Amino acid sequence: MPSEAAPPGTAAPKPPTRPPYSVLGGLILGLIGLLAVGGYGLFTAIPGGSRAPYLILYSGLFALYLPACYLVLRAPERLPLRPTLAGIAGVAVLARLALIPAPPVFSDDIYRYVWDGRVQAAGLSPYAYSPTAPQLTALHPPGDSIWPRINRKPAITIYPPGAELFYAALYRLVPDSVAAMKLALVLVDLGSCAVLASLLGRLGQSPLRVLIYAWAPLPVVEFGASGHIEALTVLFTLLALWAGVVAVQRGRSAWFGLATAGLAAAALVKLIPLLLLAGWARVLGRWRLAVAGGIFGAGYAAFVLWHGGYLSPFVVTYLRDEYVNAPVYYLLARGLALLGIGDGLVRLGLFSALLIYAGVLALQPDRSPYAFVSKSFRLVAAYLLLATSAHPWSATWLLLFVPFTLPGADRVARSPDGAPSGIGPPGLALAALCYTGITIWGGYPGSQ
């Protein structure tokens, strides 16, 4: 149908034009990326056990990362999408790969990963024997490089079946290789970056926001240098979020089934994602919550029945005795001790407070189609605030929500009918971003 002519004496309306690309902004972003890759390369020169250089370098890289975040938040439409995404991806890949030769400076968890893979490759169950068990003596002959570095040797592993299957599969491909374990988890994390960029686009936000996660020092260091299994938890959580958003946008409940499976898979790698079910209660409904719990329980039971063993009693010890990066717990424990209230009651109180908060969120009505994203973010933040052991690498699970919620011109997501639908509190996102920069100073105990 031909368009109507403009009234006499008036100019025809001009089509909206895209603002000119900012050459300077692109150059600054590229320079930051190059400096960051060089900085991560310096981690390989840090000798094992040298805490101060590690922390100083990390903090410098975090300070360098903040202006990059500002550039992609302030006016993402002024950066060419495809070239900028390619640059973000290139820096993310190179930064992580640069850290694979670096020693795991403050966490020896990766040696337990390799050990558990070795035990399963020998046809035995890591749920049946601790590393010091006489049945496993033949698996650590003199000169073995893995066994001496395993933490908590008297304890049976506490990693859930999803993590154990990952260790076993990788061990069968590349036995006794810490570098291969790191590389595998780096590839998993790069997959998370790809899912995150796609999810941002689906929510009407700039995919360039993926830089907030892809260039953040925390996942780069924790997955590239230390090789933590949380990389797999982050990926499954993002896949669940992606499926949930697609379900909302397309109105197809089958996608909620995939989201349910994603949440269960995340919990089978680390137990903490079970907490997210409270944030999804309204959108999934009771029967899908039951299905998620059933998948989790069946996965655990099947692994134990097939491989043997039992749930490690160290889980109880861990919850009862461990303490790291927990200022709320520390202040309460010290203050209430003056009133004669024991440490066990403080821990129980914090755990109960977390469960109560989860219950409140589960009962709270969803105020937007994407409320499950915001609720999940709040639950992870509450966990890290109230936990008695909030390891730095656990904060990578918090960081994955930050790109959705930081303030910016494109922060508001759109529901299927085009109406604005906010997905999270920007103040909490700013606090979370700062937290990922300082949590590394809180300590790295030799923990599982």
Secondary structure, 3 states (H helix, E strand, C coil): CCCCCCCCCCCCCCCCCCCCCCHHHHHHHHHHHHHHHHHHHHHHHCCCCCHHHHHHHHHHHHHHHHHHHHHHHHCHHHCCHHHHHHHHHHHHHHHHHHHCCCCCCCCCHHHHHHHHHHHHHCCCCCCCCCCCCHHHHHHCCCCCCCHHHCCCCCCCCCCCHHHHHHHHHHHHHCCCCHHHHHHHHHHHHHHHHHHHHHHHHHCCCCHHHHHHHHCCHHHHHHHHCCCCCHHHHHHHHHHHHHHHHHHHHHCCHHHHHHHHHHHHHHHCCCCHHHHHHHCCHHHHCHHHHHHHHHHHHHHHHHHHHHHCCCCCCHHHHHHHHCCECCHHHHHHHHHHHCCCCCHHHHHHHHHHHHHHHHHHHHHCCCCCCCHHHHHHHHHHHHHHHHCCECCHHHHHHHHCCHHHHCCCCCCCEECCCCCEECCCCHHHHHHHHHHHHHHHHHCCCCCC
